[in-house]
Amino acid sequence: MAVTSKQLIQGLKAARARTLELVHDLSAEQLIGPRLDTVNPLRWEIGHAGYFHEFWILRHLEGRNPILPDADEIFDSIDIPHEVRWDLSIPSFEDTLGYLQTILEAEMQRLEENSPNEQEAYFYRLATYHEDMHTEAFSYTRQTLAYPEPVYEIGDRNLEEIDTNAGPLPGDVQIPGGRFMLGAGSGEEFVFDNEKWAHEVEVKPYRIARAAVTNEEYIKFVDASGYTKREFWCDDGWQWRESFGLRQPIYWLFSKTAGWQWRRFDEIRKLSPYSPVIHVSWYEAQAYCRWAGRRLPSEVEWELAAAGEPDGKGGLLPGAKRRFPWGDQPPQPQLANLDGQALGCIDVGALPLSDSAFGCRQMIGNVWEWTDSVFQPYPGFTPDPYEQYSQPMFGITRVLRGGCWATRGHMLRNTWRNYYPPERDDVFAGFRTCAL
C-alpha cells in the first residue's frame, strides 16, 4: 500500500519533536561543547539535520534555492571536515530553530498540496530517518558530555505493566545450519542501500546466547584483570586500550564502599547487574570473548537467529523469514525497549514476548549488538542517491545489529545494518556471544 501524505507528515513532525526535546534545555555553551572526535557541536548538528531535509526535498525534488545562502558552507557534512565544525559561522540557536521550522512548514505544505509519488516518498522517509538517527546521536552526546538526562514529553513511556527488572537469561540456543537469505527483500517500503538485496548464504550450525552479555558477566572479566592481559586483545585493540589507559569500560567507576558504579548522563549510579553491558567498543567485546572462551557472531549468524524459522526437523524452514524476531507485528513496548521509553537499558531477561523463533531475546532494542563482521556491500551493491551513506564506510567499520533503547522503532527490522569503527565506545553498543 502506498504511503500517504498524512503518514509522511506524522513522521516529519515526530522526528522534529524528538529533536527539540533533546536540546531545548541546554545552555548556549552546552550547545557548542568541547572539541571531541566522537561528537559534533550540537547547534551545528541540529542545523545539519534540517539542512538534510532542505537539500533532498526542497532543493533536490523541487529545485528551490537555498533558504540560507551559505547553508552548503555551514551544514554540508560531506564537504565540511569534523574538526572545523566548531569554527563555522553557525546561526544562533533561535535562528537555527527558525531555519528548521521554515523547512518543516514547506515540506508539510508540499505534502498537503500534492500526494507524493514513490520517488518523492523515498526522500521524505530518507530525511526523516536521517533526523531520527541524529536524535540518537543527540542522546549519546548528552551521555558523552555528562549533560543531564533528557526529559521526553512526547510519546508513550508507560512501562508499569512491563517487568523491566526481570533478571538474567543465561544459556545458548542451537541454530541449525542451512541456506538463508541474508538482507532485505524487495517487499519493504523503504530500505537503505546497504541492506540490498536478500541473497542466499550457507550457514553452518552454531550456538548463540539467548541474551546480551550483562554487567554482572562483564564485571568478572574486569575483575580478572582482563583489560591488562595482552593475550585477550588483538593488536589494534591493545594499542587502543593502552592509548587511553583503560582498565574498565569508559564510564565505569569503582568504590570500595559502593562497588562498581557508572556515570549515567550527569549522575553516578550503581551498575544494574542484569542490564546489558553498554558503551563498550568492538575491541572490548572481542577481548571479553577471548577471555570467556566465546566469540562474536557474524552478522549472518545474528540475522538468522533473529529472523529464521526452524522446520521442526532440526533444520531451517525454506524461504521463511521474520521481519522482527517475534514476527511481523511492529515494535510495541512489550516487544522492544526502543524510542527512549525506558531512558536506558532494562534487564536482559525482560520482554519474553520479544523472543525469536529460536528463543533469542531482545534482538531488537535495548542495546546495539556488535558482530564480528566487517561492514561490506552485499553482492550487486549500487549506492542510493545519498551515495555517502554506506559506501565510504565499507571495509573500515564493523557491523552492529538490532537497535538500542534510544533508536526510533519505526526504522528497525531484522535486516537493518548499523556500523561504527571498532574503537567507538561512546555509542549505545553491547554484544551477545556464540559458542566456539
N, C-alpha and C positions, 0 to 999 in steps of 0.2 A: 504494500500500500504506500502510495506516495506521501511524503511528509508535507504537512500543511504550513501555511504562513503562521498560524497560531502556535503550532508546536515550536517552530524556529524562534519566534518572538519569546516564548516562555524560556527557551534555552539561553537566549541572549541576556534576558533580564536576570535569570538565576545566576549566571556566571558573574554578571556585574555586581549583583547584590553580595555575593561572597567576596569579591574583590574589596568592596567598600567595608564590609565587616572586618576584614583582616588588617585594615590600615587606618581606619578612621580615628583610632585612639592614640596614634603615635605622634610624637613631637616632631618638629622640623628637623632636629638633629638626628632623631631615630630614623627618619625617612631617607636620610642620606647614609648614615652609618659608616663604619670603618672600611678601608680597602682590604678586601679578602678575595682570594681566588675562587671561593665557593659560593659567594652571594653577590648579587647586584645591589647598587643603591636602589632602595625601594621606590623612591619617587621616579627614577628612570624606568624601573621595571613596570610600574603602573602605566606610565605613558606608553611604553613599548606594547603592552597588551592591547591598548586602544588603537595604536598605530597599525597593528596587525589586522584588525578589523577594517580600518580605513583602506589599507593598501589592497587587500584582496577583494573587498566588496565594493566600496565606493569608487576606488580608482581602477582596479583590475576589471571588475564586471561592468561598471557604469562609465568609466572614463572621466571621472571628475578630476579637477585639480586638487592638489593637497590643501587641506584645511590650514595647516601651518606651513608657511613657505619653506622653512628649514627642517621639516619633520624628518626627511631622509638623513640629514646630517646629525640628528639627535637620537632617533629611536630605531634606526635600522640595525638590528643585532648582527646581521651578516657582515656588514662593512665596518662596524664600529668595534674595535677591539675591547675586550672586557676591561682591561686595566685603565682605559681612558674615560670610562663612563662617568666617573666622579668629577671629571674636569669639564664636562659639557655644559652648555647654557640651557639647562633643563628648566622648563617653565615652573613657576611656583606650584605648590600643592593645589591651591584653589584653581589655578589656570589649567593644571593637568586634569583635574576632575571635570572642569568645564569642557575641555577637549574631548574627554571620554563621553560625556553626556551628549555633546553635539553629534558625535559619530553614532551613538546608540539611537538617538532620535531619527537620524537619517536612515539607518538600517530598518528600523521599525516602520517608518513611513513607506519605504520602498516595498516592504513585505505586505503592508496593508493595501497598497495600491495595485500590486500585481502578484499573482500566485507564482511561486518560484518553479522553474523547471529543474530537472535532475542536476544539471551542472551548477546552477545557482545554489541549490540546496546544499550541495557538497561544500561550497565555500563558506556558507553560513555555519555549517557544522564545524568545518576546519577552524574558523575563527573562534567559535565558542569553546571547542575542546582545547585550543591553544591557550585561551584565557583560563580554563579550568586547570590546566597543567601549571600555569603560573600561580594560581591561588594555592596549590600545594607547595610551590616554591616559597610563597609568602609565609606559609606555616613553618617550614623548616628554617627559613631565615629568622623568624622570631625565636626559634629554638637556638640557632647558632649564636645569635647576638644577645641571648638572655633577656629578651623582651617579655613582658607579662603574657600569660596565657590569653589567647584571643577569646572574645565573647561573641558567640554566634547567636544572633537574634532571629534569624530566618531559618526555617526548616524544622523537621520533626526530630527531636532527640529524646523521645520518651523511651527510656530503657528499663522502666520499672518492672516489666514482665520478663526481662531477659536476665539470666544468671550470668553476670559478667565475671564473677569470681568462682568459676566452675572448676578450677584446679588444672592439673596437668593431663596429658593424654599420651602416655608412653606407648612404645611399640611400633612395629612396622606392619605394612600390608604388602602382600605379594602381588606384583603386577605381571601378568602373563606377557610373553613376547609375541611378536607378530607384526603384521603390516598395519601402519597407522598413517592417517592423513594429517600431516603437520601443517598448520596455517589456517587462514580464514577461507571460507567458501564464498562463492560469488553471490550467495543469497543475502549477505549482510547489507544493511542500508548504507553503512559507512565503515570503511576500514582504512588504516594507514598503509602506505606503500610497503612497509617492511613486513606486513602480515600476508602479502600476496605472493602466490596463491597457495591453497592447500595442495600438497604434493605427498606422494607415498614415500614413507621411510620404513626401514626394517628395524625393529627394536628387539633386543634380547630381553629375556625375563630379568626382573630386578626386584629388590625390596626397598621401599621408601617409607620414611617416618610418617606416622599418622598426623603429626603436628610439627610446627616450627620449634626450633631449639629455644628453650626457656632461659630466663635469667638464672634460675637455680642450676640448670645444667651448665651454663656458661661460667658461673662462678667457680665451679670445680676446675675448669681449665685455667682460670686466672689464679686460683689458689695453688694450683700445681706449678706455678711459675711458667705457664705456657707461653707468656709473652717474651720471656728471656731465654728460651731454649731454642737455639738456632735450628735444630733438626725438624721443627714443625713448620718452618716458614720457607716459602720459595725465595729465590734470590732478590727479586724486586720487592717482595713483601717485607723481607728482613731489612732491606735498605730503607724502605718507607717507615717501618716501625722505629728503627734506630734514629731516623732524622727527627722524629717527633718525641722520642723518648717514652713511647707508650708502654705501660705495664698493665693496662686495663682499657676497656672502651672509653672513648673520648670524654663522655660526660659522667663517668663513674667516679665515686669518691669513697674512701674507706675511713671509718671512725671506729676506734676501739670500743667506744660506748654504744654506738648505733649500728655498727656493722657496715655492710655495703649499702650505699645510697647513690643517688644520681641527681644531676641538675635537670629538672624538667621546666622548661622556659626559665622563669626567674626564681624558682623555688628549689630547695633541696628536699628530696623525698626518699623514703626507704624504697629499695627495689622490690617490686612485686615479684615473688618467686616464680609464679606460673605464667606471667606475661612473656611474650616472645622477646628475646634479646633484640634490641633495636639500636640503630646508629652504629653499626659495625660495617667495616669495609669488606670487599671480596677477599682481600688478603687475610683478614681476621677470620672470616668464615672458613677459608681453606686451611688455615693453621689449626683451628679447632677440630676440623675433620681429621687431620693427620694425627692429632693428639688422641682423638676418640676412636681411631680405627674405623673411620667412616669416610664418606666422600660426598661432594655436592652432586645433585642430579644434573644431567644435561637438560637443555630446555625441551627437547622432545620427550624425555622421561617425565619432566614436570607436566607438560601438556597432556600426555597420555594418562597420567594419574588423575588429572583434573577432569578430563573430557571423555575418556574412553569408557566403553561398556563391556563387562565380561559376558561371555556367551553361555555361561553355566556349565561349560565342559572343560574349564581350565584354559580357555583361550579368549580372544577378543571377538566381539560381535562385529562382523564385517560391515563397514560403512557407517556404523553408529558413532555419533559424536555429540556430546552435550555442549550447549552454548555456555552454560555455567556448571560448576561442579555438581550442584544439586538438581540441575535440569534446565528448563528453558524459561522459568519464571524470572523476571528482572529482580535485581537485588532489593531486599527488604531488610529492616533492622534485625529480624530474627534469622537472617541468612548470611549477613556480612556486616562487619564493622567498617563502614565507609562514611563519606560525607561529613566527617568531623563529629558524628553523632555522640561518640564517647570522649572526644577530645584527647584521645590517646589509645593505647593498646588495652585489650581485655585478655583474660586468661585463655590459653590455647585450647582448653577443654570446653570452652563456651560454644554456643551455637551448633548443637548437634545436627540441626536441620541443614547445615551447610555441607555435610559430608558428600564427597564424590561417590560414584558407584563402587569404588574400591575401599572407601572408608577413610579417605584423607580429609581432614577438617580444616576449615578456614583457608582454603587455597585462593579465595578472593577476599581481599580486605585484611585489616589488622596490621600487617607488615609486608612490605615488598620482600620477595624471596630471591636472593642471589642464586643463579645457576652456574654451572661450570663452563657454560658455552660462551665463546667469543661472539659478539654481535656481527653477523654476516648476512648478506642478502640471500633470499630464497632463490631457487632456480628460476631463470627468466625475469629477474627483477628489472623493472624500469621505474624511475622516480616519478612521483606525482608532481603536480605543478609547484608545490613547495619543495623544491629539489633539495634544500639544505636540511630537511627534517631528519632523514636517516643516513643518506649517502656519506656525509663526512665522518660519521661515527663508526662505519664498518671497519672491523679489524682492530680497533683500538679501545673498545669498551666491552663490558660483559653484560649479558642479558639478565634482567630481573623479571619476575612474573608476579601477577596476582593483585597488585594494588595494596594500599595501606589505609589506615584509619582516616587520613586526610584526602584520599582520592575521591573524585566525584564518581558515583556509582554508575551513572548513565554512560560513561565512556567505556567501561570494562566488559570483558568477556574472556573466555579461556585462552583465546589466541593473541591477546594483547601483549606486545613486547615493549618493555622498558629497557633502558641501557644507561649505564654510568661507567666512568673509568674505575678500575679496581681499587683505587685508593680512597674513593668517596665514602666517608663515614659520617657525614653530616645529614644525609638523606634518611628517610624512614625505612631503612632496609635491615632485614634479618635473613634467616635461611632455615631450610629443613635439610635433612641429610638422607643419604642412601647407604645401605649395607655394602661393604666391599664385595 
